[in-house]
Amino acid sequence: MRILLVTESYWPNADGGALFERRLVLAIAGLGHHVAVWAPGTKLGSYEETDGPYTIHRESATTFLANTKYKVSWAPFWHARRIIRQEQPDAIHIHNCYWMGLSAMFWAHRYRIPVVATNHFMPENALLNLKGSSLFYKPLHNLIWRYLVWFHNRVNYVTSPTPTAVQLLLDHGLRTPAKAVSNGVDMVVFKPGQDASAVIQKYGIATDRPVVLYLGRLDGEKRLDQIIAAMPQILQQQPAQLVLSGFGKDMAALQSQAKKLGIADNIVFTGYIEEAEKPLIYNAANLFLISSPAELQSIVVLEAMASGLPVVAVDIAALKELCHDGKNGYLFKLDDITSLARVTKQILANRDLQKRFGRESMNIVKRSHSTNTMVKTYEAVYKWLANRPAS
C-alpha cells in the first residue's frame, strides 16, 4: 500500500502527537508499505528530506506566533494537490485539522482517495495556554469542538487514542465510524532495570532520596504549578527530589514559583532531553506524576508505566484509563493540592507499594498498549480504506 501521512507537527518536534506519528510511520514502512509524510519545514521554501526508509515533504512555513516552538504553513492548498499527485496514495492519514489537513482533505475528496483522521486535540490544549481567556473560555471551547467534529465528519474513518477521546467526539456530534487505537509504547525500549547512571550524573538527580518525575512540555495546559505547590507539603514528611524534564513557555514561571516557596534546591529542571535519554531518566525515578487536565492519552505516562513506575495523575479526561486508582497509582482532583501531596507521600514512603504499583503498570501496558497491536490496527484500517469503493 501507499500511505500519505499529513500533519502540522512532526519530528523533531517533541510533543506526543509528533513522536507517535514518527513511530507509526517507521513501523508501517518496516512492514514493507510505501509511506510518505507531508509536514511543515523550517524554511520559507518547500523541500524534501529522508528519514530512514521514507520521505518527508516539508512545506514552506513560518514561526507560529502563538507558540514559537511550532511552524505553520499559511498557503498549502496547491502544494497539497502536487504532493498527492506525486505520491498517489491508496489512503491519506491526517493528524491535524488546520490548513494542511484541510487542504489534504479537499484534494483527497477531489481524487476520491479515502481518508482516516486521528484526533490528538481537545480545546483545553489551546485554551489553558491563553492568559486571561476566562471570559471567552466557554464560547471558544464550544466553537473548537464544533470545528473538530465538522472536520472529522468529513473523512471516512476516525481514530483517537482512548475510548474517552472517542466518546468526547461522539458526545459533540461525530457521525463518522470511529475507533480507539492506543498510541502504544515499545516495551523493548522502555523497561525497568536499565543503567541510569549517565543521566543521574548529567542532570544531578538524587540517589539518596526518592525521585518524583514529570517528563513533557512545560506549558500552561500541563498545570505543573500544582506539582510545585504540593512539594512543600511532601517535603514536610518525606525527603524527595522533583525532576521536571522538558521545556516550554512556563519554565521561567515555574522556576520563580519554586524559589518563592523556598524549594528550588529540591527541584531539577533538566530542559530538553534526547530520545535516547528518556528510557534512562524513567529508571532514575521512583514515581511519575502528571497534573495535566488536557490529555487524550499521554505517551509519557505509557512510557513511565512500561518502565515500571507507579503513577499519580489528575482525575480528568483519559488519564484514569492508564492510572487505575489504587492498583498502579492514585488519582487526585484538579486543584486539590493536599490530596496530590498526600497520595504522593503515601507512595514515596512505601517501597513495597512502589514495586506493586510498578508491576501493575507494566501489566496494564502489556495487556492493552503494545506498539505491535497499534501498528497492526492501523495497517488493517489502511487496508480497509484502500479496498473501499471510491466515494
C-alpha positions as CSV (number, residue, x, y, z in Angstrom):
1,M,0.0,0.0,0.0
2,R,0.9,3.6,-0.4
3,I,0.1,5.8,2.6
4,L,0.5,9.6,2.9
5,L,0.5,11.0,6.4
6,V,-0.3,14.7,6.8
7,T,0.5,16.5,10.0
8,E,1.2,20.0,11.1
9,S,3.5,18.9,13.9
10,Y,6.2,16.3,13.2
11,W,9.6,15.1,14.3
12,P,11.8,16.6,15.5
13,N,9.0,18.4,17.5
14,A,8.8,16.8,20.9
15,D,5.0,16.8,21.5
16,G,3.3,13.4,22.0
17,G,1.4,13.5,18.7
18,A,4.6,14.2,16.7
19,L,6.5,11.4,18.5
20,F,3.7,8.9,17.9
21,E,3.4,9.8,14.2
22,R,7.0,9.1,13.5
23,R,6.9,5.8,15.4
24,L,3.9,4.8,13.3
25,V,5.5,5.8,10.0
26,L,8.7,3.9,10.7
27,A,6.7,0.8,11.8
28,I,4.4,0.9,8.7
29,A,7.4,1.4,6.4
30,G,9.1,-1.5,8.2
31,L,6.2,-3.7,7.1
32,G,7.0,-3.1,3.5
33,H,4.5,-0.3,2.7
34,H,5.4,2.9,0.9
35,V,4.9,5.8,3.4
36,A,5.5,9.5,2.9
37,V,4.9,12.4,5.2
38,W,3.8,16.0,4.4
39,A,4.7,18.3,7.3
40,P,5.8,21.9,7.9
41,G,9.5,22.7,7.4
42,T,11.9,25.1,8.9
43,K,12.4,27.3,5.8
44,L,10.4,29.7,3.7
45,G,10.6,27.3,0.7
46,S,9.4,23.7,0.3
47,Y,11.9,20.9,0.3
48,E,12.3,17.2,0.8
49,E,14.3,15.1,3.3
50,T,14.7,11.5,4.1
51,D,14.3,9.8,7.5
52,G,15.5,6.2,7.0
53,P,13.1,4.4,4.7
54,Y,10.7,7.2,3.9
55,T,10.5,10.8,2.5
56,I,9.3,13.9,4.3
57,H,7.8,16.6,2.1
58,R,8.5,19.7,4.1
59,E,6.1,22.6,3.4
60,S,7.1,26.2,3.4
61,A,6.3,27.5,6.9
62,T,6.9,30.4,9.3
63,T,7.0,30.5,13.1
64,F,3.6,30.3,14.7
65,L,3.5,33.4,16.9
66,A,1.1,31.9,19.5
67,N,3.6,29.2,20.2
68,T,7.0,29.8,18.8
69,K,8.1,26.1,19.1
70,Y,5.9,25.3,16.1
71,K,5.9,26.2,12.4
72,V,2.8,26.8,10.4
73,S,2.1,27.0,6.6
74,W,-0.4,29.7,5.5
75,A,-0.7,28.7,1.9
76,P,-0.5,24.9,1.4
77,F,-3.6,24.4,-0.9
78,W,-1.9,23.9,-4.2
79,H,1.1,22.1,-2.7
80,A,-1.4,19.5,-1.3
81,R,-2.5,18.8,-4.8
82,R,1.1,18.4,-6.0
83,I,2.1,16.1,-3.1
84,I,-1.0,13.9,-3.6
85,R,-0.5,13.6,-7.3
86,Q,3.2,12.8,-6.8
87,E,2.6,10.1,-4.1
88,Q,-0.6,8.6,-5.5
89,P,-1.6,7.2,-2.0
90,D,-4.1,4.5,-1.5
91,A,-5.1,6.2,1.7
92,I,-4.3,9.5,3.4
93,H,-3.9,9.8,7.2
94,I,-4.5,13.3,8.6
95,H,-3.4,14.1,12.1
96,N,-4.2,17.8,12.4
97,C,-7.3,19.6,11.0
98,Y,-5.7,23.0,10.3
99,W,-4.6,24.5,6.9
100,M,-2.6,21.5,5.7
101,G,-5.2,19.0,6.9
102,L,-8.0,20.9,5.3
103,S,-6.0,21.2,2.0
104,A,-5.3,17.4,2.0
105,M,-8.9,16.6,2.7
106,F,-10.1,18.8,-0.1
107,W,-7.9,17.1,-2.7
108,A,-8.5,13.7,-1.3
109,H,-12.2,14.2,-1.9
110,R,-11.4,15.6,-5.4
111,Y,-9.3,12.5,-6.3
112,R,-11.6,10.1,-4.4
113,I,-8.9,8.9,-2.0
114,P,-10.1,7.6,1.3
115,V,-9.1,9.5,4.5
116,V,-8.6,8.4,8.1
117,A,-8.1,11.2,10.6
118,T,-6.6,10.8,14.1
119,N,-7.6,13.4,16.7
120,H,-4.9,14.3,19.2
121,F,-6.5,17.6,20.3
122,M,-9.0,18.9,22.8
123,P,-9.9,22.6,23.3
124,E,-8.1,22.7,26.7
125,N,-4.8,22.1,24.8
126,A,-5.1,25.6,23.4
127,L,-7.3,27.5,26.0
128,L,-5.2,26.6,29.1
129,N,-2.2,28.2,27.4
130,L,-4.0,31.5,26.8
131,K,-3.6,34.0,29.6
132,G,-6.7,36.0,30.5
133,S,-9.0,33.8,28.4
134,S,-11.6,33.1,31.1
135,L,-14.2,35.5,29.8
136,F,-14.2,33.8,26.4
137,Y,-13.4,30.3,27.6
138,K,-16.9,28.7,27.2
139,P,-17.7,30.1,23.8
140,L,-14.3,29.3,22.4
141,H,-14.5,25.8,23.9
142,N,-17.8,25.2,22.2
143,L,-16.5,26.7,18.9
144,I,-13.4,24.5,18.8
145,W,-15.5,21.3,19.5
146,R,-17.9,22.3,16.7
147,Y,-15.0,22.7,14.3
148,L,-13.3,19.5,15.3
149,V,-16.5,17.5,14.8
150,W,-17.2,19.3,11.5
151,F,-13.8,18.3,10.2
152,H,-13.9,14.7,11.4
153,N,-17.4,14.2,10.0
154,R,-15.9,14.7,6.5
155,V,-13.5,11.9,6.5
156,N,-14.0,8.1,6.0
157,Y,-12.8,6.9,9.4
158,V,-11.7,8.5,12.7
159,T,-9.3,7.2,15.4
160,S,-8.3,8.7,18.7
161,P,-6.0,7.2,21.4
162,T,-8.6,6.2,24.0
163,P,-12.3,5.3,24.5
164,T,-12.6,8.6,26.4
165,A,-11.2,10.5,23.4
166,V,-13.6,8.9,21.0
167,Q,-16.5,9.4,23.3
168,L,-15.8,13.1,23.6
169,L,-16.1,13.3,19.8
170,L,-19.3,11.3,19.8
171,D,-20.8,13.4,22.6
172,H,-20.2,16.5,20.4
173,G,-21.8,15.1,17.3
174,L,-19.4,12.8,15.5
175,R,-21.1,10.6,13.0
176,T,-18.1,9.0,11.2
177,P,-17.1,5.5,12.1
178,A,-14.6,5.7,14.9
179,K,-12.2,3.5,16.9
180,A,-10.0,4.0,19.9
181,V,-6.4,3.0,19.0
182,S,-3.8,3.4,21.7
183,N,-0.6,5.3,20.8
184,G,1.2,2.3,22.1
185,V,4.7,2.0,23.7
186,D,7.7,0.0,22.8
187,M,8.4,-2.3,25.8
188,V,11.8,-3.2,24.4
189,V,13.0,0.4,24.6
190,F,11.0,1.4,27.8
191,K,11.6,-1.1,30.5
192,P,12.9,-1.3,34.1
193,G,16.4,-2.3,35.1
194,Q,18.3,0.0,32.8
195,D,21.5,1.7,34.0
196,A,20.5,5.3,34.7
197,S,23.9,6.5,36.0
198,A,24.6,8.6,32.9
199,V,21.5,10.8,33.2
200,I,21.8,10.8,37.0
201,Q,25.2,12.3,36.8
202,K,24.5,14.6,33.9
203,Y,21.4,16.3,35.4
204,G,22.3,16.0,39.1
205,I,19.5,13.6,40.0
206,A,19.4,12.5,43.7
207,T,20.4,9.0,44.7
208,D,19.9,9.4,48.4
209,R,16.1,10.1,48.4
210,P,13.1,9.2,46.3
211,V,12.7,11.0,42.9
212,V,9.4,12.2,41.5
213,L,9.5,12.7,37.7
214,Y,7.5,14.6,35.2
215,L,8.6,14.5,31.6
216,G,7.0,16.5,28.8
217,R,6.2,20.1,27.8
218,L,6.4,22.8,30.5
219,D,3.4,24.7,29.2
220,G,0.4,26.2,30.9
221,E,-2.0,23.3,29.9
222,K,0.1,20.9,31.9
223,R,-0.6,22.7,35.2
224,L,2.8,22.0,36.7
225,D,2.3,24.8,39.1
226,Q,0.1,22.3,41.1
227,I,3.0,19.9,41.4
228,I,5.4,22.6,42.7
229,A,2.7,23.9,45.0
230,A,2.4,20.4,46.6
231,M,6.1,20.0,47.1
232,P,6.4,21.8,50.5
233,Q,3.7,19.5,51.9
234,I,5.5,16.5,50.6
235,L,8.9,17.6,51.9
236,Q,7.5,18.2,55.4
237,Q,7.3,14.4,55.9
238,Q,9.2,12.9,53.1
239,P,12.7,13.7,51.7
240,A,12.3,13.9,47.9
241,Q,13.5,15.4,44.7
242,L,11.2,16.6,41.9
243,V,12.6,16.3,38.4
244,L,10.9,18.4,35.7
245,S,12.2,17.1,32.4
246,G,11.4,19.0,29.2
247,F,11.0,22.6,28.0
248,G,8.2,25.1,27.5
249,K,6.9,28.6,27.8
250,D,6.2,28.2,31.6
251,M,9.7,27.1,32.6
252,A,10.8,30.6,34.0
253,A,7.5,31.0,35.9
254,L,7.8,27.5,37.4
255,Q,11.4,28.3,38.5
256,S,10.2,31.5,40.0
257,Q,7.4,29.7,41.9
258,A,9.9,27.2,43.3
259,K,12.2,30.0,44.6
260,K,9.3,31.8,46.2
261,L,8.3,28.6,48.0
262,G,11.9,28.0,49.2
263,I,12.1,24.6,47.5
264,A,14.3,25.4,44.5
265,D,17.1,23.2,45.8
266,N,14.7,20.2,45.7
267,I,13.8,20.6,42.1
268,V,15.8,19.8,39.0
269,F,14.9,21.4,35.6
270,T,16.7,19.3,33.0
271,G,15.5,21.1,30.0
272,Y,15.1,19.2,26.7
273,I,16.4,15.7,26.8
274,E,17.3,13.4,23.8
275,E,15.1,10.5,22.9
276,A,17.9,8.1,23.9
277,E,17.9,9.5,27.4
278,K,14.2,9.1,28.0
279,P,14.3,5.4,29.0
280,L,17.1,6.1,31.4
281,I,15.5,9.0,33.2
282,Y,12.4,6.9,33.9
283,N,14.8,4.4,35.5
284,A,16.2,7.2,37.7
285,A,12.8,7.9,39.3
286,N,10.5,6.2,41.9
287,L,7.2,7.8,40.7
288,F,5.7,9.5,37.7
289,L,3.4,12.5,38.4
290,I,1.2,14.2,35.9
291,S,-1.2,17.1,36.6
292,S,-2.4,17.9,33.1
293,P,-6.2,18.2,32.7
294,A,-5.8,18.1,28.8
295,E,-4.8,14.5,27.9
296,L,-6.5,12.3,25.4
297,Q,-4.0,9.6,26.5
298,S,-0.4,10.6,27.3
299,I,2.6,8.9,25.7
300,V,4.9,9.8,28.6
301,V,2.6,8.1,31.1
302,L,2.7,5.0,28.9
303,E,6.5,5.1,28.8
304,A,6.7,5.6,32.6
305,M,4.4,2.6,33.1
306,A,6.4,0.4,30.7
307,S,9.4,1.4,32.8
308,G,7.8,0.0,35.9
309,L,6.8,3.3,37.6
310,P,3.7,3.9,39.7
311,V,1.7,6.9,38.6
312,V,-0.1,9.8,40.3
313,A,-2.4,11.6,37.9
314,V,-5.2,14.2,37.9
315,D,-8.6,12.6,37.5
316,I,-9.7,14.3,34.3
317,A,-10.1,13.2,30.7
318,A,-8.3,10.0,29.7
319,L,-5.6,9.6,32.4
320,K,-7.8,7.4,34.5
321,E,-7.6,4.8,31.7
322,L,-3.9,4.5,32.5
323,C,-3.7,5.3,36.2
324,H,-6.1,2.8,37.8
325,D,-6.7,4.3,41.3
326,G,-5.3,2.0,44.0
327,K,-3.9,-0.5,41.5
328,N,-0.9,1.1,39.8
329,G,-1.1,4.6,41.4
330,Y,-3.6,7.2,42.7
331,L,-5.8,9.8,41.1
332,F,-6.3,13.3,42.6
333,K,-8.8,16.1,41.8
334,L,-7.6,19.1,39.9
335,D,-6.7,22.0,42.3
336,D,-6.7,19.6,45.3
337,I,-3.1,20.2,46.3
338,T,-3.5,18.5,49.7
339,S,-4.7,15.3,48.0
340,L,-1.9,15.4,45.5
341,A,0.7,15.7,48.2
342,R,-0.9,13.0,50.4
343,V,-1.0,10.3,47.7
344,T,2.5,11.1,46.5
345,K,3.9,10.8,50.1
346,Q,2.0,7.6,50.5
347,I,3.8,6.0,47.6
348,L,7.2,7.5,48.2
349,A,7.2,6.3,51.8
350,N,6.4,2.7,50.9
351,R,8.9,0.8,48.8
352,D,6.7,-2.3,48.6
353,L,3.8,-0.2,47.3
354,Q,6.1,1.3,44.7
355,K,7.1,-2.2,43.5
356,R,3.5,-3.5,43.5
357,F,2.1,-0.5,41.6
358,G,5.1,-0.6,39.2
359,R,4.4,-4.3,38.3
360,E,0.7,-3.5,37.7
361,S,1.8,-0.5,35.4
362,M,3.7,-2.9,33.2
363,N,0.9,-5.4,33.2
364,I,-1.6,-2.7,32.0
365,V,0.8,-1.8,29.2
366,K,1.3,-5.4,28.2
367,R,-2.4,-6.1,28.0
368,S,-3.6,-3.0,26.1
369,H,-0.9,-0.7,24.8
370,S,1.8,-2.6,22.9
371,T,3.3,-0.9,19.8
372,N,2.8,-4.1,17.8
373,T,-1.0,-4.0,18.4
374,M,-1.2,-0.3,17.5
375,V,0.7,-0.9,14.2
376,K,-1.4,-3.9,13.2
377,T,-4.6,-2.0,13.9
378,Y,-3.5,0.9,11.7
379,E,-2.4,-1.4,8.9
380,A,-5.8,-3.0,9.0
381,V,-7.5,0.4,8.9
382,Y,-5.4,1.4,5.8
383,K,-6.2,-1.9,4.0
384,W,-9.9,-1.4,4.8
385,L,-9.9,2.1,3.4
386,A,-7.9,1.2,0.3
387,N,-10.4,-1.6,-0.6
388,R,-13.5,0.6,-0.1
389,P,-15.4,1.8,-3.2
390,A,-14.4,5.4,-4.0
391,S,-16.8,8.0,-2.6
